[in-house]
Amino acid sequence: MNKGDTVDPRGLIAESYAIEGISIEDCRTIFMDWALSHPVDSDTGDLIKQLIERHGQDDHPMTQVLREGLGGMQAPRRRGGWRSRPRN
């Protein structure tokens, strides 16, 4: 159920777990490619959770990247613009 399913359509994440000695930087690149392959309106958080359940080896760099992806799914905060500047 890896290649061609809705969670990992091209099998990128599954293949990353099969690569011996893969670096975290390579995993981040693969994750970005995976994320860009999904429609904008897809529930990426749910898809990441499914990938962690499917592959979630604690000592693998891709598992760390997937967990980072979940952590980065928080609602965006306002960090600038004219409202944050001091007024006279």
C-alpha positions as CSV (number, residue, x, y, z in Angstrom):
1,M,0.0,0.0,0.0
2,N,3.0,2.3,-0.4
3,K,3.3,3.4,-4.0
4,G,0.3,4.9,-5.6
5,D,-1.9,5.4,-2.5
6,T,-3.4,8.7,-1.5
7,V,-1.0,9.2,1.4
8,D,2.3,8.6,-0.5
9,P,1.3,8.8,-4.2
10,R,4.8,8.4,-5.6
11,G,6.2,6.3,-2.7
12,L,8.8,9.0,-1.8
13,I,8.5,8.6,2.0
14,A,8.5,4.8,1.8
15,E,11.6,4.9,-0.4
16,S,13.4,7.2,2.0
17,Y,13.0,4.6,4.8
18,A,14.7,2.0,2.5
19,I,17.8,4.2,1.9
20,E,20.6,3.1,4.2
21,G,22.4,6.0,5.9
22,I,20.1,8.7,4.5
23,S,20.8,12.2,6.0
24,I,18.2,14.4,7.7
25,E,18.9,17.0,4.9
26,D,18.0,14.5,2.3
27,C,14.9,13.6,4.2
28,R,13.8,17.2,4.4
29,T,14.2,17.5,0.6
30,I,12.2,14.4,0.1
31,F,9.5,15.6,2.5
32,M,9.2,18.9,0.7
33,D,8.8,17.1,-2.6
34,W,6.2,14.9,-1.0
35,A,4.3,17.9,0.4
36,L,4.3,19.8,-2.9
37,S,2.8,16.7,-4.6
38,H,-0.4,17.1,-2.6
39,P,-3.2,19.6,-3.4
40,V,-3.2,22.8,-1.4
41,D,-6.6,21.9,0.2
42,S,-5.5,18.4,1.4
43,D,-5.2,17.7,5.2
44,T,-1.5,17.4,5.3
45,G,-1.5,17.0,9.1
46,D,-3.6,13.9,8.8
47,L,-1.5,12.5,6.0
48,I,1.7,13.0,8.1
49,K,0.1,11.2,11.1
50,Q,-0.7,8.3,8.8
51,L,2.9,8.2,7.5
52,I,4.2,8.2,11.1
53,E,1.8,5.3,12.0
54,R,2.9,3.4,8.9
55,H,6.7,3.9,9.1
56,G,7.4,5.6,12.4
57,Q,10.8,4.1,13.2
58,D,12.0,6.3,16.1
59,D,15.7,6.3,15.0
60,H,15.2,7.2,11.4
61,P,15.8,10.8,10.2
62,M,12.5,10.8,8.1
63,T,10.5,10.1,11.3
64,Q,12.1,13.2,12.8
65,V,11.3,15.3,9.7
66,L,7.7,14.0,9.8
67,R,7.4,15.0,13.5
68,E,8.8,18.4,12.7
69,G,6.3,18.7,9.9
70,L,3.5,18.1,12.4
71,G,4.9,20.7,14.8
72,G,5.0,23.3,12.0
73,M,1.3,22.9,11.4
74,Q,0.3,25.4,14.0
75,A,-1.8,28.4,13.0
76,P,0.3,31.3,11.7
77,R,0.8,34.3,13.9
78,R,1.0,37.9,12.9
79,R,4.7,39.0,13.2
80,G,4.9,42.3,11.5
81,G,3.2,44.9,9.3
82,W,2.0,48.3,10.1
83,R,0.1,47.3,13.2
84,S,3.2,46.1,15.0
85,R,5.1,49.3,14.5
86,P,5.2,52.0,17.2
87,R,2.8,54.9,16.7
88,N,3.1,58.5,17.6
